[in-house]
Amino acid sequence: MTDPQSNIDASALEKGLSQPTSPTSPSTAQHTRRRRHGIHHHHHFHLRRKREAEKIQKKLPGVMQTDDADVDRLRRRLNVKNEIVAGIAEFCGTFLFLLFSFGIATQAGQQQLSQSTSEQTQNQSQNSGGGSSLDTNQLLFSSLGFGFSLAVNAWVFFRVSGGLFNPAVTLGLFISGAVTWYRAIILTFIQFVSAIAAAGVAQLITPGGINARTKLGGATTVAQGFFIEFFSTALLMFAIYMLAGEKHKATFLAPVGIGLALFLAELYATGLTGGSLNPARTLGPDVIAAQFDGTTWIYYVAPYAGVLLSGAIYGLLKVSRYETANEGQDGDDTALLLRDADGNLTGAVQKVAATEVPDLPAMKDPAAADAPAPAQQADATSMITAAEHQGEGGDAAKKLSL
């Protein structure tokens, strides 16, 4: 004769659920009633707290009383203040990122030009007749300059404005929901203005001026240049999605990985297209030099198109819950053990993604149960208590989500 408690779905047990397979079983109905009762009690608790707060507020002097209109005004003021602070930080970060990038790119170009001139003088009798090839050392110098400049400045400013420094990246984060539409517009405008300011200052303080305009290489066609910028920007944007947009144990190191992604893209694109990947990076030197080539549109259209591609791939991964394809990658194989007064092991605390606890919003706040999920879901803590019960029941697993 089989044990009544053995009628437990194995797949459900693996997920931490101990409800029987039959949806109409008494234990399932009892669990549903308890859950509804808990939500109802939680709702009444909030109403009671609200009424008590209103009674206390009526007893306060008039100057200390507030209403919903006051709260709304305060919230709007805080939002305006936050946008101003984020805008100032984004201007400073974009300015410093591009100032050092333009300076390093100019030095790399000058050293390459000097080396080419020396070689042409030494080999003038040979009259090879071709342009100088791109020197690997100068390519590394320029690419490292852009990558390190982005990594350092993004690491400094990401706590304030996010450290975007790129209108195309701003669009990508707006698509993912990490940036609001009004902040995206504000930051995009600031990034273009800051890029022009950085190019202007670099032009003034660099001996001989800057040479950092993005132009197609001599053998690069328009179509080739477009797709080079397209895929390079897609790589950069996808790195931002997975390293900074997705919260994990190494999120604080995201600027390093993003800087390495830009370094890799610059290694490939610098000699062929100039390695823009950033409409603001192209606009700044063009405005200062007052020169706009017929192929300049590539550096505005291709980055935005690359961002759309990365956004589509990232959205597909999120919809398909990519976390379940290769579980445990962010885990450190440690757990907080729970023991009773006698020192016996009663359970463990495990950290899981919020997507693995679909009822978490209703547990925290019943009013937020129907609200849309945030773009960036923080980690939730689930307590899995495994208790051994002797007797006919055997082992039972209970999962409590906090």
C-alpha positions as CSV (number, residue, x, y, z in Angstrom):
1,M,0.0,0.0,0.0
2,T,1.4,3.3,-1.0
3,D,2.0,6.2,1.3
4,P,-0.6,9.0,0.8
5,Q,2.1,11.6,1.0
6,S,4.0,9.9,-1.8
7,N,1.6,11.5,-4.3
8,I,3.8,14.5,-4.8
9,D,4.9,15.7,-8.2
10,A,8.7,15.2,-8.5
11,S,9.1,18.2,-10.7
12,A,7.2,20.4,-8.2
13,L,9.3,19.0,-5.3
14,E,12.5,20.0,-7.1
15,K,11.1,23.6,-7.2
16,G,10.5,23.6,-3.5
17,L,6.7,23.0,-3.7
18,S,5.2,20.3,-1.6
19,Q,1.6,20.5,-2.8
20,P,0.0,17.3,-4.1
21,T,-0.5,16.7,-7.8
22,S,-4.2,17.0,-7.7
23,P,-5.3,20.6,-7.9
24,T,-8.6,19.8,-6.1
25,S,-7.1,18.1,-3.1
26,P,-8.1,19.3,0.4
27,S,-4.6,20.4,1.3
28,T,-4.4,22.6,-1.8
29,A,-7.7,24.2,-1.0
30,Q,-6.6,24.7,2.6
31,H,-3.3,26.3,1.4
32,T,-5.3,28.6,-0.9
33,R,-7.6,29.7,1.9
34,R,-4.7,30.4,4.2
35,R,-2.9,32.4,1.6
36,R,-6.1,34.5,0.9
37,H,-6.6,35.0,4.6
38,G,-3.0,36.2,5.0
39,I,-3.3,38.7,2.2
40,H,-6.7,39.9,3.6
41,H,-5.1,40.3,7.1
42,H,-2.1,42.1,5.6
43,H,-4.4,44.6,3.8
44,H,-6.4,45.3,6.9
45,F,-3.2,45.9,8.9
46,H,-2.1,48.6,6.4
47,L,-5.6,50.2,6.6
48,R,-5.4,50.3,10.4
49,R,-1.9,51.8,10.3
50,K,-3.1,54.5,7.9
51,R,-6.1,55.4,10.1
52,E,-3.8,55.6,13.2
53,A,-1.5,57.9,11.3
54,E,-4.3,60.2,10.3
55,K,-5.5,60.4,13.9
56,I,-2.0,61.3,15.1
57,Q,-1.6,63.9,12.3
58,K,-4.9,65.7,13.3
59,K,-3.5,66.2,16.8
60,L,-0.4,67.9,15.4
61,P,-0.1,71.7,15.0
62,G,-1.2,73.1,11.7
63,V,2.4,73.8,10.5
64,M,3.3,70.2,11.0
65,Q,0.3,68.6,9.2
66,T,0.7,67.4,5.7
67,D,-1.7,66.1,3.0
68,D,-1.4,64.2,-0.3
69,A,-0.8,67.5,-2.2
70,D,2.2,68.3,0.0
71,V,3.6,64.8,-0.5
72,D,3.2,65.1,-4.3
73,R,4.9,68.5,-4.3
74,L,7.8,67.1,-2.3
75,R,8.1,64.1,-4.6
76,R,8.2,66.3,-7.6
77,R,10.9,68.5,-6.1
78,L,13.0,65.4,-5.3
79,N,12.5,64.1,-8.8
80,V,13.7,67.5,-10.2
81,K,16.7,67.5,-7.9
82,N,17.6,63.9,-8.9
83,E,17.4,64.8,-12.6
84,I,19.6,67.8,-12.1
85,V,22.2,65.8,-10.1
86,A,22.2,63.0,-12.7
87,G,22.5,65.5,-15.5
88,I,25.5,67.2,-13.9
89,A,27.2,63.9,-13.3
90,E,26.5,62.7,-16.8
91,F,28.0,65.9,-18.3
92,C,31.2,65.6,-16.1
93,G,31.5,61.9,-16.9
94,T,31.1,62.2,-20.6
95,F,33.4,65.2,-20.7
96,L,36.2,63.4,-18.9
97,F,35.7,60.2,-20.8
98,L,36.0,61.9,-24.2
99,L,38.6,64.4,-23.2
100,F,41.1,61.7,-22.4
101,S,40.0,59.6,-25.3
102,F,40.5,62.4,-27.8
103,G,43.9,63.2,-26.4
104,I,45.1,59.6,-26.5
105,A,43.7,59.1,-30.0
106,T,45.5,62.3,-31.2
107,Q,48.8,61.2,-29.7
108,A,48.5,57.8,-31.3
109,G,47.8,59.4,-34.7
110,Q,50.7,61.8,-34.3
111,Q,53.1,59.1,-33.4
112,Q,51.9,57.0,-36.4
113,L,52.3,60.0,-38.7
114,S,55.8,60.7,-37.4
115,Q,56.8,57.1,-37.8
116,S,55.3,56.9,-41.3
117,T,57.2,60.1,-42.3
118,S,60.4,58.7,-41.0
119,E,60.0,55.5,-42.9
120,Q,59.1,57.4,-46.1
121,T,62.3,59.5,-45.8
122,Q,64.4,56.4,-45.3
123,N,62.8,54.5,-48.1
124,Q,62.3,57.4,-50.5
125,S,64.5,55.8,-53.1
126,Q,62.3,52.7,-53.2
127,N,59.1,54.8,-53.9
128,S,56.6,52.2,-52.8
129,G,53.8,54.6,-53.5
130,G,51.3,53.3,-50.9
131,G,50.0,54.7,-47.7
132,S,51.4,53.6,-44.4
133,S,49.9,50.6,-42.8
134,L,48.3,50.8,-39.3
135,D,50.9,50.2,-36.6
136,T,49.9,47.6,-34.1
137,N,51.5,49.5,-31.2
138,Q,49.6,52.6,-32.0
139,L,46.3,50.7,-32.4
140,L,46.8,49.2,-29.0
141,F,47.6,52.6,-27.5
142,S,44.5,54.2,-28.9
143,S,42.2,51.2,-28.1
144,L,43.5,51.0,-24.6
145,G,42.9,54.7,-24.1
146,F,39.3,54.5,-25.0
147,G,38.7,51.3,-23.0
148,F,40.4,52.5,-19.9
149,S,38.9,55.9,-20.1
150,L,35.4,54.4,-20.2
151,A,36.1,51.9,-17.5
152,V,37.5,54.5,-15.0
153,N,34.8,57.2,-15.6
154,A,31.9,54.7,-15.7
155,W,33.2,53.3,-12.4
156,V,33.3,56.7,-10.9
157,F,29.9,58.0,-12.1
158,F,27.7,54.9,-12.4
159,R,26.3,55.4,-8.8
160,V,25.0,58.9,-9.8
161,S,23.8,58.9,-13.4
162,G,24.6,55.3,-14.5
163,G,27.7,56.3,-16.4
164,L,26.2,56.1,-19.9
165,F,28.3,58.7,-21.8
166,N,26.7,57.5,-25.1
167,P,23.3,58.5,-26.7
168,A,23.0,55.0,-28.2
169,V,23.5,53.3,-24.9
170,T,21.0,55.7,-23.4
171,L,18.4,54.5,-25.9
172,G,19.3,50.9,-25.1
173,L,18.7,51.3,-21.4
174,F,15.4,53.1,-22.1
175,I,14.3,50.1,-24.2
176,S,15.1,47.8,-21.3
177,G,13.2,50.1,-18.9
178,A,16.3,51.0,-16.8
179,V,16.0,54.7,-17.8
180,T,12.8,56.7,-18.0
181,W,11.8,58.5,-21.2
182,Y,12.4,62.0,-19.8
183,R,15.8,61.1,-18.3
184,A,16.8,59.5,-21.6
185,I,16.0,62.8,-23.4
186,I,17.8,64.9,-20.9
187,L,20.9,62.6,-20.8
188,T,21.1,62.4,-24.6
189,F,21.1,66.2,-25.0
190,I,23.7,66.5,-22.2
191,Q,25.9,63.8,-23.8
192,F,26.0,65.6,-27.2
193,V,26.8,69.0,-25.5
194,S,29.4,67.5,-23.3
195,A,31.1,65.8,-26.3
196,I,31.4,69.1,-28.1
197,A,32.8,70.7,-24.9
198,A,35.3,67.9,-24.5
199,A,36.4,68.2,-28.1
200,G,36.7,72.0,-27.8
201,V,38.8,71.8,-24.6
202,A,41.0,69.1,-26.1
203,Q,41.6,71.3,-29.2
204,L,42.7,74.1,-27.0
205,I,45.0,72.3,-24.6
206,T,46.6,69.8,-27.0
207,P,49.6,71.0,-28.9
208,G,48.7,71.1,-32.6
209,G,45.0,70.5,-31.9
210,I,43.3,67.1,-31.9
211,N,43.0,64.6,-34.7
212,A,40.2,62.4,-33.5
213,R,37.6,62.6,-36.3
214,T,36.0,59.3,-37.3
215,K,36.5,58.5,-41.0
216,L,36.3,55.4,-43.1
217,G,39.6,53.8,-44.0
218,G,40.8,54.0,-47.5
219,A,39.7,50.5,-48.5
220,T,36.5,50.4,-46.4
221,T,33.3,50.7,-48.3
222,V,30.2,52.4,-46.9
223,A,28.4,49.1,-46.3
224,Q,31.4,47.6,-44.6
225,G,31.8,50.6,-42.4
226,F,28.1,50.5,-41.4
227,F,28.2,46.9,-40.3
228,I,31.5,47.3,-38.5
229,E,30.0,50.0,-36.4
230,F,26.7,48.1,-36.2
231,F,28.2,44.9,-34.7
232,S,30.8,46.7,-32.6
233,T,28.0,48.8,-30.9
234,A,25.9,45.7,-30.5
235,L,28.7,44.0,-28.6
236,L,29.2,47.0,-26.3
237,M,25.5,47.3,-25.6
238,F,25.0,43.6,-24.9
239,A,27.9,43.7,-22.4
240,I,26.2,46.6,-20.7
241,Y,22.9,44.7,-20.5
242,M,24.5,41.5,-19.1
243,L,27.1,43.0,-16.8
244,A,25.3,46.2,-15.5
245,G,21.6,45.7,-16.3
246,E,21.5,42.2,-14.7
247,K,22.2,42.3,-11.0
248,H,24.7,39.7,-9.8
249,K,27.6,39.3,-7.4
250,A,30.1,41.0,-9.7
251,T,27.9,44.0,-10.7
252,F,30.3,46.3,-9.1
253,L,32.9,45.2,-11.6
254,A,30.7,45.9,-14.6
255,P,32.6,49.0,-15.6
256,V,35.7,46.9,-16.1
257,G,34.0,44.4,-18.3
258,I,32.3,47.2,-20.3
259,G,35.7,48.9,-20.8
260,L,37.1,45.7,-22.0
261,A,34.2,45.3,-24.5
262,L,35.0,48.8,-25.8
263,F,38.7,48.0,-26.0
264,L,37.9,44.8,-28.1
265,A,35.6,46.7,-30.4
266,E,38.2,49.5,-30.9
267,L,40.9,47.0,-31.8
268,Y,38.7,45.9,-34.7
269,A,37.1,49.1,-35.8
270,T,39.7,51.8,-35.3
271,G,41.7,51.2,-38.4
272,L,38.6,50.6,-40.6
273,T,36.0,53.2,-39.4
274,G,37.8,55.2,-36.7
275,G,35.9,53.2,-34.0
276,S,33.1,55.5,-33.0
277,L,30.3,53.3,-31.5
278,N,29.0,56.6,-30.1
279,P,27.2,59.4,-31.9
280,A,28.4,62.0,-29.4
281,R,32.0,60.9,-29.9
282,T,31.7,61.6,-33.6
283,L,29.8,64.8,-33.3
284,G,32.2,66.6,-31.0
285,P,35.3,66.6,-33.2
286,D,33.2,67.2,-36.3
287,V,31.7,70.4,-34.8
288,I,35.1,71.7,-33.7
289,A,36.7,71.0,-37.1
290,A,33.5,72.2,-38.9
291,Q,33.8,69.3,-41.2
292,F,31.1,66.8,-42.0
293,D,31.8,64.1,-44.6
294,G,29.2,62.4,-46.8
295,T,29.6,59.1,-44.8
296,T,29.1,60.7,-41.4
297,W,25.5,59.4,-41.2
298,I,27.0,55.9,-40.6
299,Y,28.2,56.9,-37.1
300,Y,24.7,58.0,-36.1
301,V,22.5,55.3,-37.7
302,A,24.7,52.2,-37.2
303,P,25.1,52.6,-33.4
304,Y,21.4,53.0,-32.8
305,A,20.7,50.0,-35.1
306,G,23.2,47.9,-33.1
307,V,21.6,48.9,-29.9
308,L,18.2,47.7,-31.2
309,L,19.7,44.4,-32.1
310,S,21.2,43.9,-28.6
311,G,17.9,45.0,-27.1
312,A,16.0,42.4,-29.0
313,I,18.4,39.6,-28.0
314,Y,18.3,40.7,-24.4
315,G,14.5,40.9,-24.4
316,L,14.3,37.4,-25.8
317,L,16.6,36.1,-23.1
318,K,14.6,37.7,-20.4
319,V,11.3,36.4,-21.8
320,S,12.8,32.9,-22.0
321,R,14.1,33.1,-18.4
322,Y,17.7,32.5,-19.4
323,E,18.7,32.0,-15.7
324,T,17.2,28.5,-15.8
325,A,19.4,27.4,-18.7
326,N,22.6,27.4,-16.7
327,E,21.7,27.6,-13.1
328,G,24.0,28.4,-10.2
329,Q,26.4,30.6,-12.1
330,D,26.2,33.4,-9.5
331,G,26.2,31.1,-6.5
332,D,29.1,30.6,-4.2
333,D,28.0,27.3,-2.8
334,T,27.4,28.7,0.7
335,A,24.3,28.9,2.8
336,L,23.2,30.3,6.1
337,L,22.2,27.3,8.3
338,L,19.4,27.5,10.8
339,R,19.6,25.5,14.0
340,D,17.3,25.1,17.0
341,A,18.1,25.6,20.7
342,D,19.7,22.2,20.8
343,G,21.9,22.9,17.9
344,N,20.1,20.6,15.5
345,L,20.0,21.7,11.8
346,T,16.5,22.8,10.9
347,G,17.1,24.5,7.5
348,A,19.1,27.0,5.4
349,V,18.7,30.4,3.9
350,Q,19.1,30.4,0.1
351,K,19.3,33.5,-2.1
352,V,17.4,33.2,-5.4
353,A,16.3,35.5,-8.1
354,A,13.0,37.3,-7.7
355,T,11.7,35.7,-11.0
356,E,11.8,32.4,-9.2
357,V,9.2,33.6,-6.7
358,P,6.3,34.9,-8.8
359,D,4.1,35.5,-5.7
360,L,6.7,37.7,-4.0
361,P,4.9,41.0,-4.8
362,A,1.7,39.8,-3.3
363,M,3.5,38.6,-0.2
364,K,5.2,42.0,0.3
365,D,2.2,44.2,-0.6
366,P,-1.2,42.9,-1.8
367,A,-1.8,46.2,-3.6
368,A,1.3,45.7,-5.7
369,A,0.3,42.2,-6.8
370,D,-1.1,43.5,-10.1
371,A,1.6,46.1,-10.7
372,P,4.1,45.5,-13.5
373,A,7.4,44.0,-12.6
374,P,10.4,46.3,-12.5
375,A,12.9,46.3,-15.3
376,Q,15.8,45.4,-13.0
377,Q,14.6,42.8,-10.5
378,A,16.6,42.6,-7.4
379,D,17.5,39.4,-5.6
380,A,15.0,38.0,-3.2
381,T,15.8,35.8,-0.2
382,S,13.9,32.6,0.2
383,M,14.1,30.4,3.3
384,I,14.0,26.7,2.5
385,T,13.4,24.8,5.7
386,A,13.9,21.0,5.5
387,A,12.7,19.3,8.7
388,E,12.7,15.6,9.3
389,H,9.5,14.1,10.7
390,Q,9.6,10.6,11.9
391,G,6.6,8.3,11.5
392,E,4.3,7.5,8.6
393,G,4.7,10.9,7.0
394,G,8.3,10.4,6.1
395,D,10.3,13.5,5.0
396,A,8.5,16.7,4.1
397,A,9.9,19.8,2.5
398,K,8.4,23.2,3.2
399,K,9.3,26.4,1.4
400,L,8.7,29.7,3.1
401,S,9.3,32.9,1.0
402,L,10.1,36.0,2.9
